[in-house]
Amino acid sequence: MMGYEEQVAMELRLWARNLAKKEGVLESTSKAFSNKINNVLPKKVHAALTSAIKGIVQASLVGAKYTPKRPVAYGITLEERDRQAEQLTNVYKKVAAAEGAGTGAGGLLLGAVDFPALIAIKMKYLFEMAHIYGFDTSDMNERLYILSIFQLAFSSREHRLTVFERMKNWEHQHHESSGRFNNSDEIDWQKLQQEYRDSLDLRKLLQLVPGIGAVIGAWANYGLLEDLNVAAKNSYRMRILQRHNGLSSADL
């Protein structure tokens, strides 16, 4: 009978293949429509979003605001980590959905408020996920890994693959080159902001439409947390199996 970690390894290979898939017709059509809506949004909405992304993400790298009260989990099985991660995800999905419904009901004005609020929720979620999987967020290297997960979940296919290639070798490079990833000045903030902003799909943009914003906002935020869950869970599973089972980047 296949063990739990062997099953996870198979899931990781499937996940890696899905990351590399080209956009389908539905995704391309949705993206084109999203771009049209983006083009008619007021400049102040785009400016607020850009400022929020950089401010919140920078704060998460250097401050203590997002450090979880949850202790780092050591000495438990991967199966137990996955179980705890699922429980945490369910909580954050509800929080994100409630936040999206509240701001979505306000149309364009409160819709602009939703963007930074959702980014903060996402960052808090990622910090807690790190501790569940046994990685201490007091380490700058781990905060930069969190930033990589964020980009993996919310970027174009091309940028996502670039980020994933770096993440596949994270364990090896971290141990072979001390401090290699500890310089946050190397982060391309403009690229990060652009990729995140452009990845906001039709779900989030429809939230700005008066009359349907509340329903769409709840649905969109719930789905975006699930997207982030898939990226975070599998990113940490990958590192754990690389440490314990010798899973190599060539296996993905």
N, C-alpha and C positions, 0 to 999 in steps of 0.2 A: 504494500500500500504506500502511496506517495506521501511523504512527510509534508508538514505545513510549509517549511521553508522551500522545499522543492516546488510546491504549488505556487508560492509567491514568485519564485524565479521565472516560472512560465508566464505568470501574469506580467512581470516586468518586461519580458521580451515582447509580448503583445503590445504593451503600453508604448515601448520604444518605437515599434513599427507604426503605431497610430500617430505618434508625434511627427513622423516623417511623411505622412500621407499628404498629398496635394489637396488643395481645397476642391470640394465638389461644386456642382452647379448651384445648389441651394446656398452654400456658404458664400460663393462669389456674388450671387444675386443680392443676398442680404448685405454684403459688404458694400456693394455699389449703391444700394439704397441708403445705407447708413452714411456713406460719404456725402450724399446729396443733402441729407438732413443736417449733417455736421456743418456743411457750407452755409446754411441759412441761420445757424444759431448765432446769437449776439457774441461779439468779441469778448465781452466781459465774462461770459460763461466759459469760453475757452481759456481766458486768462486766469480765472479762478481755479479751474481744474488743473492747469499747468502748475500754478503756484502751490496748490494743495499737494499734488503728487510729490514735488521736490521737498517741500517742508516736512511732510509727515514721514517720508522715507528717510530723509537725512536725520530726523529726530530719532527714528528707530535704530539707527546705526550708532549714535553716540550717547543717547540718553538712557535713563532708567525707566522711563514711562511705560514701556511695553514689556519690561521684564516680568514674567509671570510669578505669581505667588506660589503656583504649583512647583514643587521641587523637581529636579531632574530625576527621571526614573531610571534607576540602575538595577541590573540583576533580574529583569523579568524577560519572559519570552517574547518573541516577535508577535506571536498570536495574541498575547495579552496586550501588547502595545497597539495592535490593530483594533482590538476591541475598545480600548480606551479612546483611541482616535475617532472611532465611529460615534461614540457617545458625545465627545466634544464637538464633532462636526454637526450633529443634530441640534445641539444647543445654539451654535453660532448661526446655523441656517435660520432658525427661528428669530434670532436677534436681527439678522440682516433683513429678513422678510418684513418684520415689524417696522424696521427703520425705513425700508423702501416704500411700504404702504403709507406711512405717515408723511414722508416728504413728497411722494408721488401725488398725493391728494392735492398738493399745493401748486401743481403745474410747474411752469418754467422757473419761477422764483425759488421755491423750495427744492425743485429738482437740482438746481445748481448747488444747494447745500448738501444734497445726498451724496454727491461724488466724493468730497473729502471725508464725510462720515463713513462711507463704505470702505474707503482706503484704510482708515484707522481700524475698522473692524477686521479687515483682512490681515493687517499687520499683527494685531493682537492674537488672532487665530494662529498665525504662523509661528509666533513665539511659543505659544502653548504646545503646538504640535512638536516643535523641536524638543521640548522637555519630555514629552511623552515618549519620544523615540530615543531618548538618552543623550541628547546633545545640549550642552550648556550654553545658553545665549549670552552669558557674560563674556564669552570668547568672541572677539571681533570676527574671527574666521567664520563662526557660526552665523553671525548676523549678515555677513556677506553671502553666505549660502542661502539664507532666507530671502535675500534680495534676488538671488538667482532663481529661486522657486517662483517668486512673484512674477519675474519676467517670463519664465517658462509657461506660466498659466495665461499670461495676458500679453502676448506678442504675436507678430506675424510669423508665418511658417519659417521664413528665412532666419529671422533673429532667434526664434525658438530653437532651431537646430544648432546655431552657434553657441547658445547658452548651454544646451544639453551636452554638447561635446566637451565643454569645460567641466561640467558637473560630473560626467562619467569618470573623469580622472581626478576628482577632488581629493579623495583619500590619499592617493599616491603622491600628488603634487604637494599636499599639505605636509606630509611627513618628510618628503625629500627636500623641500625648499622652505625652510622655516621663515614665516613672515611673508610668504609669497602673495597671500591674499589679504594682507592686513592694511593695505593702503586704499582707503575709500576715495582718495583724490583721483584714482584711476577710473572711477565710474564715469561713464558718459551719460551725464544727467539729461542732456537734450535728447539723446536716443531713447533713454528709458521713458521719459515723459511722452515722447511722440508715439512710441510703441504702445504704451498703455492707453493713451487717448484714442489712437486709431483702432485699438482692439475692442473698444466699447461698441458692442454690436447693436442690432436693431432693438433688442429687448430694452436696453437702457435708454435709447433715444426715444422710444415710444412712451417712456415714462413721463416725458415732458409734455405730452399731449393732454390738454385739459379734458376732464371727464373720465378718462380711462387710466390716468396716472397711478392711482392707488393700487388697483389690481395688477397692472403691469409692473409697478415698482416692487411689489412683494414677490411676484413671480421671477422677475429679473435677478434680484438680489439672492434669492434662494438658489437659483441656477448657477450664478457666478460663484457662490460659496462651494457648490459641488464641484465646479471646475477647479477651484483652488484646492479642494480636498484631494482630488485625483493627483494633481501635481505634487502636493506636499507629501502625501502618504507614500507614493511610489519613489519620490526622491530620497526619502529617509530609508525606506526599505532597501533601495539600491545600495546605499552606503553600509547598512548593517550587513547585508549579504556579502559585500566586498570584504568587510572585516572578518566575518565569521566563516564564510564558505568559500572564499577565494573567487567570488564572481568577478570576472574581468570586464573591462569596457568592451572587449571584442565579443562578449557574450550577448551584448545588447544591440 
